[in-house]
Amino acid sequence: MSLITMRAAILDEPGKPMTIRDVQIREPRHGEVLIRTASVGICGTDLHFARGLFPYPMPTILGHEAAGTVERTGPGVTAVQPGDRVLVCDQMPCGQCGPCLTGKMVYCSDTSARQRQHDRLYLDGAPIRQYIGVSALAELMLVDQSGVIPMTGGISFNARPPGSPAPAPSSRPTPKNTAARRPHPSARPAPSIPPTATSPNPSAKPPADAAPTSPSKPSATPPWRPPPSRPSRRPARPSSLA
């Protein structure tokens, strides 16, 4: 088995500082991609593992939010090729199990990706566990093809440092969301109510020249009554079985 030597930040024990040391990473196999690390983010999940809040086999190399350039590809890799700029995701679905085929890739039931994490990295000749399939705090990353996302040409690897000015706003007009202002085609217009309509005042007297009004007749609509109950059609259960 051919190994490549690289530098990485090794976490030997939770709660202890990481140290920069030489480690080995193997060549990509079927469906795997070797990536030259360009940018890594520090996630709160990494801090939880570093403090020992989430138990994990030690030593290991933290980091799972990363981007870089493809160095080599193993057999069967068709999504990317050497030289492509990619993002790396720690979710690597198989695409063939039931959850993957129903759009729930986060619940992938294939465990082979976890098994491949056991023999990708070596420290002092002994294998160490890869951190959730990525281990990005290193010069190289070896990940599954399903965890690689190609980047478009205009995206930079460099993050904006804290306190630096924000990028200039675009000169293009900002589109306005007018969906809430347009009524749905099936919506019916509300009935118009005359603005002068007021409720009658029972204590007000009609004018002297007003025509006499006839008393209002009761409504001809009979009051609502519940329908009569229907007899049950279910046959009576015999008192005993023969």
C-alpha atoms as an extended CHARMM CRD file, in Angstrom:
* protein
*
       242  EXT
         1         1  MET       CA              0.0000000000        0.0000000000        0.0000000000  PROA      1               0.0000000000
         2         2  SER       CA              1.4210000000        3.3460000000       -1.0890000000  PROA      2               0.0000000000
         3         3  LEU       CA              1.3400000000        6.1740000000        1.5160000000  PROA      3               0.0000000000
         4         4  ILE       CA              1.8010000000        9.9300000000        1.1360000000  PROA      4               0.0000000000
         5         5  THR       CA              3.4230000000       11.9570000000        3.9220000000  PROA      5               0.0000000000
         6         6  MET       CA              1.7930000000       15.2650000000        4.8760000000  PROA      6               0.0000000000
         7         7  ARG       CA              1.5050000000       17.6980000000        7.7830000000  PROA      7               0.0000000000
         8         8  ALA       CA             -1.5940000000       17.7780000000        9.9830000000  PROA      8               0.0000000000
         9         9  ALA       CA             -2.8910000000       19.0460000000       13.3330000000  PROA      9               0.0000000000
        10        10  ILE       CA             -3.0840000000       15.9940000000       15.6130000000  PROA      10              0.0000000000
        11        11  LEU       CA             -5.4250000000       15.8540000000       18.6060000000  PROA      11              0.0000000000
        12        12  ASP       CA             -3.9710000000       13.2310000000       20.9410000000  PROA      12              0.0000000000
        13        13  GLU       CA             -6.2260000000       13.8150000000       23.9340000000  PROA      13              0.0000000000
        14        14  PRO       CA             -9.4490000000       15.7900000000       24.5500000000  PROA      14              0.0000000000
        15        15  GLY       CA             -8.8480000000       19.1330000000       26.1950000000  PROA      15              0.0000000000
        16        16  LYS       CA             -5.1720000000       19.2290000000       25.1690000000  PROA      16              0.0000000000
        17        17  PRO       CA             -3.6310000000       21.4810000000       22.4730000000  PROA      17              0.0000000000
        18        18  MET       CA             -3.2010000000       20.0190000000       18.9990000000  PROA      18              0.0000000000
        19        19  THR       CA              0.2910000000       19.5280000000       17.6030000000  PROA      19              0.0000000000
        20        20  ILE       CA              1.5300000000       19.8250000000       13.9980000000  PROA      20              0.0000000000
        21        21  ARG       CA              3.1650000000       16.5500000000       12.9850000000  PROA      21              0.0000000000
        22        22  ASP       CA              3.8620000000       14.3250000000       10.0160000000  PROA      22              0.0000000000
        23        23  VAL       CA              1.1890000000       11.7620000000        9.1790000000  PROA      23              0.0000000000
        24        24  GLN       CA              0.5940000000        9.4480000000        6.2350000000  PROA      24              0.0000000000
        25        25  ILE       CA             -2.4530000000        9.2070000000        4.0090000000  PROA      25              0.0000000000
        26        26  ARG       CA             -3.0000000000        6.3840000000        1.5400000000  PROA      26              0.0000000000
        27        27  GLU       CA             -3.7130000000        6.5940000000       -2.1690000000  PROA      27              0.0000000000
        28        28  PRO       CA             -7.3740000000        6.8720000000       -3.2800000000  PROA      28              0.0000000000
        29        29  ARG       CA             -9.1940000000        3.6260000000       -3.9620000000  PROA      29              0.0000000000
        30        30  HSD       CA            -12.4240000000        2.9420000000       -5.8480000000  PROA      30              0.0000000000
        31        31  GLY       CA            -14.8440000000        5.8580000000       -5.4680000000  PROA      31              0.0000000000
        32        32  GLU       CA            -12.4260000000        7.9970000000       -3.4270000000  PROA      32              0.0000000000
        33        33  VAL       CA            -10.9720000000       11.4630000000       -4.0990000000  PROA      33              0.0000000000
        34        34  LEU       CA             -7.6740000000       12.9160000000       -2.8090000000  PROA      34              0.0000000000
        35        35  ILE       CA             -7.9640000000       16.6870000000       -2.2550000000  PROA      35              0.0000000000
        36        36  ARG       CA             -5.3290000000       19.3470000000       -1.5450000000  PROA      36              0.0000000000
        37        37  THR       CA             -6.7680000000       21.4130000000        1.3310000000  PROA      37              0.0000000000
        38        38  ALA       CA             -7.1740000000       25.1430000000        0.6020000000  PROA      38              0.0000000000
        39        39  SER       CA             -9.5700000000       26.4210000000        3.2780000000  PROA      39              0.0000000000
        40        40  VAL       CA            -11.0050000000       24.9810000000        6.5040000000  PROA      40              0.0000000000
        41        41  GLY       CA            -13.6860000000       26.3310000000        8.8140000000  PROA      41              0.0000000000
        42        42  ILE       CA            -13.8590000000       25.7910000000       12.5690000000  PROA      42              0.0000000000
        43        43  CYS       CA            -17.2830000000       24.4190000000       13.5010000000  PROA      43              0.0000000000
        44        44  GLY       CA            -18.7970000000       24.1960000000       16.9520000000  PROA      44              0.0000000000
        45        45  THR       CA            -18.8970000000       20.4440000000       16.4620000000  PROA      45              0.0000000000
        46        46  ASP       CA            -15.0980000000       20.4220000000       16.1980000000  PROA      46              0.0000000000
        47        47  LEU       CA            -14.8540000000       22.2580000000       19.5180000000  PROA      47              0.0000000000
        48        48  HSD       CA            -17.1780000000       19.7440000000       21.1900000000  PROA      48              0.0000000000
        49        49  PHE       CA            -14.9790000000       16.8580000000       20.0550000000  PROA      49              0.0000000000
        50        50  ALA       CA            -11.8100000000       18.7320000000       21.0420000000  PROA      50              0.0000000000
        51        51  ARG       CA            -13.1470000000       19.2800000000       24.5560000000  PROA      51              0.0000000000
        52        52  GLY       CA            -14.2370000000       15.6670000000       24.9060000000  PROA      52              0.0000000000
        53        53  LEU       CA            -17.9810000000       16.3830000000       25.0270000000  PROA      53              0.0000000000
        54        54  PHE       CA            -18.4730000000       13.8290000000       22.2410000000  PROA      54              0.0000000000
        55        55  PRO       CA            -16.3100000000       10.7100000000       22.7480000000  PROA      55              0.0000000000
        56        56  TYR       CA            -14.2290000000        9.7720000000       19.7060000000  PROA      56              0.0000000000
        57        57  PRO       CA            -11.2060000000        7.5180000000       19.1190000000  PROA      57              0.0000000000
        58        58  MET       CA             -7.9440000000        9.3690000000       19.6720000000  PROA      58              0.0000000000
        59        59  PRO       CA             -5.6040000000       10.4570000000       18.1870000000  PROA      59              0.0000000000
        60        60  THR       CA             -7.4200000000       12.0110000000       15.2500000000  PROA      60              0.0000000000
        61        61  ILE       CA             -7.4050000000       15.0400000000       12.9220000000  PROA      61              0.0000000000
        62        62  LEU       CA            -10.3580000000       17.4040000000       13.3360000000  PROA      62              0.0000000000
        63        63  GLY       CA            -12.0790000000       19.5600000000       10.7090000000  PROA      63              0.0000000000
        64        64  HSD       CA            -15.0340000000       18.7300000000        8.4570000000  PROA      64              0.0000000000
        65        65  GLU       CA            -15.9500000000       22.0470000000        6.7450000000  PROA      65              0.0000000000
        66        66  ALA       CA            -13.3650000000       22.4140000000        3.9810000000  PROA      66              0.0000000000
        67        67  ALA       CA            -12.6180000000       23.2240000000        0.3720000000  PROA      67              0.0000000000
        68        68  GLY       CA             -9.7100000000       22.4370000000       -1.9010000000  PROA      68              0.0000000000
        69        69  THR       CA             -8.4560000000       21.2070000000       -5.2580000000  PROA      69              0.0000000000
        70        70  VAL       CA             -8.6600000000       17.6270000000       -6.4760000000  PROA      70              0.0000000000
        71        71  GLU       CA             -5.1930000000       16.0090000000       -6.6190000000  PROA      71              0.0000000000
        72        72  ARG       CA             -6.0370000000       12.4370000000       -7.6320000000  PROA      72              0.0000000000
        73        73  THR       CA             -9.0880000000       10.2690000000       -8.1450000000  PROA      73              0.0000000000
        74        74  GLY       CA             -9.6140000000        6.5700000000       -7.6700000000  PROA      74              0.0000000000
        75        75  PRO       CA            -11.2600000000        4.1700000000      -10.1130000000  PROA      75              0.0000000000
        76        76  GLY       CA            -14.9460000000        4.7630000000      -10.6880000000  PROA      76              0.0000000000
        77        77  VAL       CA            -14.8750000000        8.5070000000       -9.9170000000  PROA      77              0.0000000000
        78        78  THR       CA            -16.8160000000       10.4110000000      -12.5740000000  PROA      78              0.0000000000
        79        79  ALA       CA            -18.0970000000       13.5420000000      -10.7870000000  PROA      79              0.0000000000
        80        80  VAL       CA            -14.7370000000       15.3450000000      -10.5630000000  PROA      80              0.0000000000
        81        81  GLN       CA            -11.2460000000       15.1920000000      -12.0400000000  PROA      81              0.0000000000
        82        82  PRO       CA             -7.7890000000       16.4400000000      -10.9860000000  PROA      82              0.0000000000
        83        83  GLY       CA             -7.6520000000       20.2320000000      -10.9130000000  PROA      83              0.0000000000
        84        84  ASP       CA            -11.3200000000       20.7510000000      -10.0040000000  PROA      84              0.0000000000
        85        85  ARG       CA            -12.1190000000       23.0980000000       -7.1180000000  PROA      85              0.0000000000
        86        86  VAL       CA            -14.5090000000       21.4020000000       -4.7060000000  PROA      86              0.0000000000
        87        87  LEU       CA            -16.2720000000       21.6650000000       -1.3690000000  PROA      87              0.0000000000
        88        88  VAL       CA            -16.1430000000       18.7300000000        1.0420000000  PROA      88              0.0000000000
        89        89  CYS       CA            -19.1740000000       17.5490000000        2.9950000000  PROA      89              0.0000000000
        90        90  ASP       CA            -19.1770000000       15.1290000000        5.9210000000  PROA      90              0.0000000000
        91        91  GLN       CA            -22.4560000000       13.5820000000        4.7270000000  PROA      91              0.0000000000
        92        92  MET       CA            -21.5460000000       10.8830000000        2.1820000000  PROA      92              0.0000000000
        93        93  PRO       CA            -24.6740000000        8.9330000000        1.1740000000  PROA      93              0.0000000000
        94        94  CYS       CA            -24.4370000000        5.7630000000       -0.8650000000  PROA      94              0.0000000000
        95        95  GLY       CA            -27.3450000000        6.7400000000       -3.1430000000  PROA      95              0.0000000000
        96        96  GLN       CA            -28.6700000000        3.1750000000       -3.3030000000  PROA      96              0.0000000000
        97        97  CYS       CA            -30.3360000000        2.3540000000        0.0320000000  PROA      97              0.0000000000
        98        98  GLY       CA            -33.9850000000        3.0350000000        0.8690000000  PROA      98              0.0000000000
        99        99  PRO       CA            -33.4730000000        6.3860000000        2.6440000000  PROA      99              0.0000000000
       100       100  CYS       CA            -31.2270000000        7.6690000000       -0.1650000000  PROA      100             0.0000000000
       101       101  LEU       CA            -33.7060000000        6.6950000000       -2.8810000000  PROA      101             0.0000000000
       102       102  THR       CA            -36.5110000000        8.5280000000       -1.0260000000  PROA      102             0.0000000000
       103       103  GLY       CA            -34.5510000000       11.7610000000       -0.6140000000  PROA      103             0.0000000000
       104       104  LYS       CA            -33.4880000000       11.2060000000        3.0240000000  PROA      104             0.0000000000
       105       105  MET       CA            -29.7480000000       10.8860000000        2.4260000000  PROA      105             0.0000000000
       106       106  VAL       CA            -28.9170000000       11.9960000000        5.9600000000  PROA      106             0.0000000000
       107       107  TYR       CA            -30.3710000000        8.6660000000        7.1500000000  PROA      107             0.0000000000
       108       108  CYS       CA            -28.2620000000        6.5460000000        4.7740000000  PROA      108             0.0000000000
       109       109  SER       CA            -28.1240000000        2.9840000000        6.0880000000  PROA      109             0.0000000000
       110       110  ASP       CA            -24.8820000000        2.0190000000        4.3060000000  PROA      110             0.0000000000
       111       111  THR       CA            -22.0880000000        1.5530000000        6.8660000000  PROA      111             0.0000000000
       112       112  SER       CA            -19.2320000000        0.9710000000        4.4050000000  PROA      112             0.0000000000
       113       113  ALA       CA            -18.2850000000        4.6870000000        4.4630000000  PROA      113             0.0000000000
       114       114  ARG       CA            -17.5910000000        4.4450000000        8.1970000000  PROA      114             0.0000000000
       115       115  GLN       CA            -15.4560000000        1.3660000000        7.6600000000  PROA      115             0.0000000000
       116       116  ARG       CA            -13.2540000000        3.2200000000        5.1720000000  PROA      116             0.0000000000
       117       117  GLN       CA            -12.4170000000        5.7800000000        7.8550000000  PROA      117             0.0000000000
       118       118  HSD       CA            -10.3030000000        3.2130000000        9.7190000000  PROA      118             0.0000000000
       119       119  ASP       CA             -7.4550000000        2.7910000000        7.1960000000  PROA      119             0.0000000000
       120       120  ARG       CA             -7.0110000000        6.1500000000        5.4600000000  PROA      120             0.0000000000
       121       121  LEU       CA             -4.6400000000        7.8440000000        7.9430000000  PROA      121             0.0000000000
       122       122  TYR       CA             -1.4880000000        6.5540000000        9.6580000000  PROA      122             0.0000000000
       123       123  LEU       CA              0.5680000000        8.0150000000       12.4880000000  PROA      123             0.0000000000
       124       124  ASP       CA              3.9580000000        6.4850000000       13.3380000000  PROA      124             0.0000000000
       125       125  GLY       CA              3.0450000000        3.4540000000       11.2240000000  PROA      125             0.0000000000
       126       126  ALA       CA             -0.2560000000        2.7520000000       13.0310000000  PROA      126             0.0000000000
       127       127  PRO       CA             -3.7110000000        3.5460000000       11.5880000000  PROA      127             0.0000000000
       128       128  ILE       CA             -5.7300000000        6.3110000000       13.2380000000  PROA      128             0.0000000000
       129       129  ARG       CA             -9.4280000000        7.0290000000       12.9110000000  PROA      129             0.0000000000
       130       130  GLN       CA            -10.4190000000        9.6290000000       10.3440000000  PROA      130             0.0000000000
       131       131  TYR       CA            -12.6520000000       12.3370000000       11.8150000000  PROA      131             0.0000000000
       132       132  ILE       CA            -16.2150000000       11.8300000000       10.4640000000  PROA      132             0.0000000000
       133       133  GLY       CA            -14.8740000000       10.9740000000        7.0330000000  PROA      133             0.0000000000
       134       134  VAL       CA            -12.9570000000       14.2160000000        6.3790000000  PROA      134             0.0000000000
       135       135  SER       CA            -10.1190000000       15.2290000000        8.7950000000  PROA      135             0.0000000000
       136       136  ALA       CA             -9.6640000000       18.6060000000        7.1380000000  PROA      136             0.0000000000
       137       137  LEU       CA             -6.9700000000       20.1230000000        9.3950000000  PROA      137             0.0000000000
       138       138  ALA       CA             -4.3010000000       18.6120000000        7.1730000000  PROA      138             0.0000000000
       139       139  GLU       CA             -2.5930000000       19.2660000000        3.8800000000  PROA      139             0.0000000000
       140       140  LEU       CA             -4.5690000000       16.4990000000        2.1320000000  PROA      140             0.0000000000
       141       141  MET       CA             -8.0190000000       14.9560000000        2.5290000000  PROA      141             0.0000000000
       142       142  LEU       CA             -9.1940000000       11.5460000000        1.3110000000  PROA      142             0.0000000000
       143       143  VAL       CA            -12.9780000000       11.4190000000        1.0040000000  PROA      143             0.0000000000
       144       144  ASP       CA            -15.7390000000        9.5680000000       -0.8210000000  PROA      144             0.0000000000
       145       145  GLN       CA            -16.9050000000       10.8470000000       -4.1910000000  PROA      145             0.0000000000
       146       146  SER       CA            -20.4190000000       11.3920000000       -2.8150000000  PROA      146             0.0000000000
       147       147  GLY       CA            -19.0480000000       13.9220000000       -0.3020000000  PROA      147             0.0000000000
       148       148  VAL       CA            -17.4790000000       16.1870000000       -2.9410000000  PROA      148             0.0000000000
       149       149  ILE       CA            -19.3430000000       19.1960000000       -4.3780000000  PROA      149             0.0000000000
       150       150  PRO       CA            -17.8530000000       21.0120000000       -7.4230000000  PROA      150             0.0000000000
       151       151  MET       CA            -17.4060000000       24.7900000000       -7.0200000000  PROA      151             0.0000000000
       152       152  THR       CA            -18.2370000000       27.3870000000       -9.6370000000  PROA      152             0.0000000000
       153       153  GLY       CA            -15.4230000000       29.4980000000      -11.0690000000  PROA      153             0.0000000000
       154       154  GLY       CA            -16.2940000000       32.7360000000       -9.2750000000  PROA      154             0.0000000000
       155       155  ILE       CA            -16.0900000000       31.4480000000       -5.6970000000  PROA      155             0.0000000000
       156       156  SER       CA            -12.8920000000       32.1320000000       -3.7610000000  PROA      156             0.0000000000
       157       157  PHE       CA            -11.2130000000       29.8750000000       -1.1960000000  PROA      157             0.0000000000
       158       158  ASN       CA            -10.3710000000       32.8820000000        0.9830000000  PROA      158             0.0000000000
       159       159  ALA       CA            -12.8120000000       33.8310000000        3.7250000000  PROA      159             0.0000000000
       160       160  ARG       CA            -13.3330000000       37.4740000000        4.6960000000  PROA      160             0.0000000000
       161       161  PRO       CA            -11.3000000000       38.1120000000        7.9070000000  PROA      161             0.0000000000
       162       162  PRO       CA            -13.1180000000       39.5400000000       10.9510000000  PROA      162             0.0000000000
       163       163  GLY       CA            -13.3180000000       43.3300000000       10.9280000000  PROA      163             0.0000000000
       164       164  SER       CA            -12.6300000000       43.6870000000        7.2130000000  PROA      164             0.0000000000
       165       165  PRO       CA            -15.0330000000       45.8050000000        5.1490000000  PROA      165             0.0000000000
       166       166  ALA       CA            -17.9250000000       44.0750000000        3.5140000000  PROA      166             0.0000000000
       167       167  PRO       CA            -17.8660000000       43.7010000000       -0.2770000000  PROA      167             0.0000000000
       168       168  ALA       CA            -19.3330000000       46.5340000000       -2.2970000000  PROA      168             0.0000000000
       169       169  PRO       CA            -23.0350000000       46.1470000000       -3.0290000000  PROA      169             0.0000000000
       170       170  SER       CA            -24.0140000000       45.0670000000       -6.4790000000  PROA      170             0.0000000000
       171       171  SER       CA            -25.2480000000       47.6810000000       -8.9460000000  PROA      171             0.0000000000
       172       172  ARG       CA            -28.0120000000       45.3840000000      -10.0430000000  PROA      172             0.0000000000
       173       173  PRO       CA            -31.4520000000       46.2760000000       -8.6470000000  PROA      173             0.0000000000
       174       174  THR       CA            -32.6580000000       44.1000000000       -5.8150000000  PROA      174             0.0000000000
       175       175  PRO       CA            -35.7050000000       42.0980000000       -6.8740000000  PROA      175             0.0000000000
       176       176  LYS       CA            -38.7660000000       42.6310000000       -4.7250000000  PROA      176             0.0000000000
       177       177  ASN       CA            -40.9400000000       39.7850000000       -3.5830000000  PROA      177             0.0000000000
       178       178  THR       CA            -44.4480000000       40.7350000000       -4.6120000000  PROA      178             0.0000000000
       179       179  ALA       CA            -45.9370000000       37.2790000000       -4.2120000000  PROA      179             0.0000000000
       180       180  ALA       CA            -47.7720000000       38.3060000000       -1.0370000000  PROA      180             0.0000000000
       181       181  ARG       CA            -49.3220000000       41.3100000000       -2.8080000000  PROA      181             0.0000000000
       182       182  ARG       CA            -50.8890000000       39.3990000000       -5.6700000000  PROA      182             0.0000000000
       183       183  PRO       CA            -54.1330000000       37.5580000000       -4.8820000000  PROA      183             0.0000000000
       184       184  HSD       CA            -54.3650000000       33.9130000000       -5.7520000000  PROA      184             0.0000000000
       185       185  PRO       CA            -56.2890000000       33.2410000000       -9.0000000000  PROA      185             0.0000000000
       186       186  SER       CA            -58.9120000000       31.2430000000       -7.0610000000  PROA      186             0.0000000000
       187       187  ALA       CA            -59.4660000000       33.9870000000       -4.4880000000  PROA      187             0.0000000000
       188       188  ARG       CA            -62.9040000000       35.6340000000       -4.5170000000  PROA      188             0.0000000000
       189       189  PRO       CA            -63.3280000000       39.3810000000       -3.9850000000  PROA      189             0.0000000000
       190       190  ALA       CA            -64.7180000000       40.3880000000       -0.6110000000  PROA      190             0.0000000000
       191       191  PRO       CA            -68.3170000000       41.6710000000       -0.6530000000  PROA      191             0.0000000000
       192       192  SER       CA            -68.5000000000       45.4540000000       -0.7580000000  PROA      192             0.0000000000
       193       193  ILE       CA            -70.1850000000       47.1250000000        2.2340000000  PROA      193             0.0000000000
       194       194  PRO       CA            -71.6260000000       50.6290000000        1.8020000000  PROA      194             0.0000000000
       195       195  PRO       CA            -69.5760000000       53.0460000000        3.8650000000  PROA      195             0.0000000000
       196       196  THR       CA            -72.7270000000       54.8670000000        5.0680000000  PROA      196             0.0000000000
       197       197  ALA       CA            -74.4880000000       51.7730000000        6.3380000000  PROA      197             0.0000000000
       198       198  THR       CA            -75.0460000000       52.0220000000       10.0930000000  PROA      198             0.0000000000
       199       199  SER       CA            -76.9260000000       49.9020000000       12.5640000000  PROA      199             0.0000000000
       200       200  PRO       CA            -80.4590000000       51.2010000000       13.3790000000  PROA      200             0.0000000000
       201       201  ASN       CA            -81.0120000000       52.9290000000       16.6760000000  PROA      201             0.0000000000
       202       202  PRO       CA            -84.0340000000       51.4010000000       18.4200000000  PROA      202             0.0000000000
       203       203  SER       CA            -84.6110000000       54.5630000000       20.5080000000  PROA      203             0.0000000000
       204       204  ALA       CA            -84.6580000000       56.9290000000       17.5160000000  PROA      204             0.0000000000
       205       205  LYS       CA            -88.1040000000       58.1770000000       16.4170000000  PROA      205             0.0000000000
       206       206  PRO       CA            -89.0320000000       58.2060000000       12.7110000000  PROA      206             0.0000000000
       207       207  PRO       CA            -89.7090000000       61.5600000000       11.1000000000  PROA      207             0.0000000000
       208       208  ALA       CA            -93.3100000000       62.8280000000       10.9780000000  PROA      208             0.0000000000
       209       209  ASP       CA            -93.6380000000       62.5420000000        7.2070000000  PROA      209             0.0000000000
       210       210  ALA       CA            -92.2320000000       58.9900000000        7.1080000000  PROA      210             0.0000000000
       211       211  ALA       CA            -94.4950000000       56.2200000000        5.8130000000  PROA      211             0.0000000000
       212       212  PRO       CA            -95.6540000000       53.7100000000        8.4080000000  PROA      212             0.0000000000
       213       213  THR       CA            -93.7090000000       50.4700000000        8.4060000000  PROA      213             0.0000000000
       214       214  SER       CA            -95.2700000000       47.0700000000        8.7960000000  PROA      214             0.0000000000
       215       215  PRO       CA            -93.9710000000       44.8460000000       11.5740000000  PROA      215             0.0000000000
       216       216  SER       CA            -91.4010000000       42.3190000000       10.4440000000  PROA      216             0.0000000000
       217       217  LYS       CA            -92.6830000000       38.8290000000        9.8740000000  PROA      217             0.0000000000
       218       218  PRO       CA            -90.9460000000       35.8610000000       11.4310000000  PROA      218             0.0000000000
       219       219  SER       CA            -88.7270000000       33.8450000000        9.1340000000  PROA      219             0.0000000000
       220       220  ALA       CA            -90.4240000000       31.0280000000        7.2850000000  PROA      220             0.0000000000
       221       221  THR       CA            -87.3590000000       28.8030000000        7.6450000000  PROA      221             0.0000000000
       222       222  PRO       CA            -88.0440000000       26.1640000000       10.3220000000  PROA      222             0.0000000000
       223       223  PRO       CA            -85.4300000000       25.7320000000       13.0260000000  PROA      223             0.0000000000
       224       224  TRP       CA            -82.7580000000       23.0880000000       12.4870000000  PROA      224             0.0000000000
       225       225  ARG       CA            -83.3980000000       19.6790000000       13.9640000000  PROA      225             0.0000000000
       226       226  PRO       CA            -81.0420000000       16.7140000000       14.0470000000  PROA      226             0.0000000000
       227       227  PRO       CA            -81.8700000000       13.8890000000       11.6110000000  PROA      227             0.0000000000
       228       228  PRO       CA            -83.5710000000       10.8300000000       13.0720000000  PROA      228             0.0000000000
       229       229  SER       CA            -81.2330000000        8.0720000000       14.1140000000  PROA      229             0.0000000000
       230       230  ARG       CA            -81.0750000000        5.0480000000       11.8370000000  PROA      230             0.0000000000
       231       231  PRO       CA            -81.4290000000        1.5470000000       13.2340000000  PROA      231             0.0000000000
       232       232  SER       CA            -78.2550000000       -0.4930000000       13.2200000000  PROA      232             0.0000000000
       233       233  ARG       CA            -77.9680000000       -3.0120000000       10.3640000000  PROA      233             0.0000000000
       234       234  ARG       CA            -75.3560000000       -5.1140000000       12.1070000000  PROA      234             0.0000000000
       235       235  PRO       CA            -76.7380000000       -8.5890000000       12.9350000000  PROA      235             0.0000000000
       236       236  ALA       CA            -77.0740000000       -9.4220000000       16.5780000000  PROA      236             0.0000000000
       237       237  ARG       CA            -74.1410000000      -11.3240000000       18.0540000000  PROA      237             0.0000000000
       238       238  PRO       CA            -75.1460000000      -14.8310000000       19.2040000000  PROA      238             0.0000000000
       239       239  SER       CA            -75.0370000000      -15.3220000000       22.9070000000  PROA      239             0.0000000000
       240       240  SER       CA            -72.9580000000      -18.4900000000       22.5590000000  PROA      240             0.0000000000
       241       241  LEU       CA            -70.9590000000      -20.2380000000       19.8780000000  PROA      241             0.0000000000
       242       242  ALA       CA            -71.9670000000      -23.7240000000       18.8720000000  PROA      242             0.0000000000
